[in-house]
Amino acid sequence: MYRKIIVAIALGGIEKGEKILRKAASLLDDGGEIIALNVIEDVPSYVAIELPANMVEDAMQDSRDKLQALLTTTGVKATVEIANGPPAKAIISTAESHGADLIIVASHVPDFSNYFIGATADRVVRHAKCSVLVDRQKI
């Protein structure tokens, strides 16, 4: 069905990541590609001054290792990519740069802040130039 799928995985919800990776594998055309993506959010400069210089690089390596372990656990063949910046923007940018025809994201039960700011999944749905599958969490 799809030739290139971006699977956005938040490491705080790794069990959701496993579920959406398996979903991506079931939707992938023969010869297609899955890109497992994690986004490291930017740290405000006034906070970054107090942090170790290599903190972002260490976080990116930790994310890469955790995604690789997840791929091993699920048996899903995918490329791991780590991005840096606002999550929705990074997910959309990655999808555009790879020419993806589907983005898969997991949603969560909205909290009060989502009504003012909007969840990452909401922003991706509104602004992506390709199809977006939002895997809803059962309440």
C-alpha positions as CSV (number, residue, x, y, z in Angstrom):
1,M,0.0,0.0,0.0
2,Y,2.8,2.5,0.9
3,R,6.3,2.8,-0.4
4,K,7.9,4.9,2.3
5,I,6.5,5.2,5.8
6,I,7.8,7.5,8.6
7,V,7.0,6.1,12.0
8,A,7.4,8.8,14.7
9,I,8.2,7.2,18.0
10,A,8.4,9.0,21.4
11,L,10.7,7.1,23.7
12,G,8.4,7.9,26.6
13,G,5.8,5.7,24.9
14,I,8.0,2.8,23.6
15,E,5.1,0.3,23.9
16,K,3.1,2.5,21.4
17,G,6.2,2.6,19.2
18,E,6.2,-1.2,19.0
19,K,2.5,-1.2,18.0
20,I,2.9,1.4,15.3
21,L,6.1,-0.2,13.9
22,R,4.1,-3.5,13.5
23,K,1.3,-1.5,11.8
24,A,3.8,0.1,9.4
25,A,5.2,-3.3,8.5
26,S,1.7,-4.5,7.7
27,L,1.0,-1.5,5.4
28,L,4.4,-1.5,3.6
29,D,4.7,-2.5,-0.1
30,D,7.2,-5.1,-1.1
31,G,10.5,-3.2,-1.5
32,G,9.2,-0.3,0.5
33,E,11.0,1.4,3.4
34,I,10.2,2.3,7.0
35,I,12.0,5.1,8.8
36,A,11.8,4.9,12.6
37,L,12.1,8.5,13.7
38,N,12.6,10.0,17.2
39,V,12.8,13.8,17.7
40,I,14.9,15.3,20.4
41,E,13.3,18.6,21.4
42,D,15.5,21.8,21.5
43,V,16.6,22.9,24.9
44,P,16.1,26.7,25.5
45,S,19.4,28.5,25.4
46,Y,19.0,29.8,28.9
47,V,18.8,26.2,30.1
48,A,21.4,24.8,27.7
49,I,24.1,27.1,29.2
50,E,23.8,25.1,32.5
51,L,23.9,21.7,30.8
52,P,26.9,19.6,29.7
53,A,28.1,20.5,26.2
54,N,27.5,17.0,24.8
55,M,24.1,16.5,26.3
56,V,22.2,16.7,23.0
57,E,24.7,14.3,21.3
58,D,24.3,11.9,24.2
59,A,20.5,12.1,24.0
60,M,20.6,11.4,20.2
61,Q,22.9,8.4,20.7
62,D,20.6,7.1,23.5
63,S,17.6,7.5,21.2
64,R,19.3,5.7,18.4
65,D,20.2,2.8,20.7
66,K,16.7,2.5,22.1
67,L,15.1,2.6,18.6
68,Q,17.6,0.0,17.4
69,A,16.7,-2.2,20.3
70,L,13.0,-1.8,19.5
71,L,13.6,-2.8,15.9
72,T,15.4,-5.9,17.2
73,T,12.5,-6.7,19.5
74,T,9.8,-6.3,16.9
75,G,11.8,-7.8,14.0
76,V,10.7,-4.9,11.8
77,K,13.3,-3.9,9.3
78,A,13.6,-0.1,9.3
79,T,16.1,2.8,9.1
80,V,16.6,4.7,12.4
81,E,16.7,8.5,12.1
82,I,17.0,11.0,14.9
83,A,16.0,14.6,14.4
84,N,16.3,17.7,16.6
85,G,13.8,20.5,17.0
86,P,10.0,21.0,17.5
87,P,8.5,17.4,17.1
88,A,5.7,18.2,14.6
89,K,8.0,20.3,12.4
90,A,10.7,17.7,12.5
91,I,8.3,14.9,11.6
92,I,6.9,16.8,8.7
93,S,10.3,17.9,7.5
94,T,11.6,14.3,7.6
95,A,8.6,13.0,5.7
96,E,9.1,15.7,3.0
97,S,12.8,15.1,2.7
98,H,12.3,11.4,2.2
99,G,9.3,11.7,-0.1
100,A,7.2,9.6,2.4
101,D,3.7,8.7,1.4
102,L,2.6,7.9,5.0
103,I,3.4,9.2,8.5
104,I,2.3,7.1,11.5
105,V,2.1,8.6,14.9
106,A,0.6,7.4,18.2
107,S,-1.7,9.7,20.0
108,H,-2.3,9.9,23.8
109,V,-5.2,10.8,26.0
110,P,-5.3,14.6,25.7
111,D,-4.6,16.7,28.8
112,F,-5.7,20.2,29.6
113,S,-2.7,21.8,27.8
114,N,-3.7,20.1,24.5
115,Y,-6.7,22.3,24.3
116,F,-4.6,25.4,24.2
117,I,-1.5,24.3,22.4
118,G,-2.4,21.2,20.4
119,A,-0.8,17.8,20.4
120,T,2.1,16.9,18.1
121,A,-0.2,14.5,16.3
122,D,-2.7,17.2,15.7
123,R,-0.1,19.5,14.1
124,V,1.2,16.7,11.9
125,V,-2.3,15.9,10.7
126,R,-3.0,19.6,9.9
127,H,0.3,20.3,8.1
128,A,1.6,17.1,6.5
129,K,1.6,16.9,2.7
130,C,1.1,13.1,2.8
131,S,-1.3,10.8,4.5
132,V,-1.2,10.5,8.3
133,L,-2.3,7.5,10.3
134,V,-2.9,8.4,14.0
135,D,-3.0,5.3,16.2
136,R,-5.4,6.2,19.0
137,Q,-4.9,5.0,22.5
138,K,-7.8,3.1,24.0
139,I,-9.2,4.9,27.0
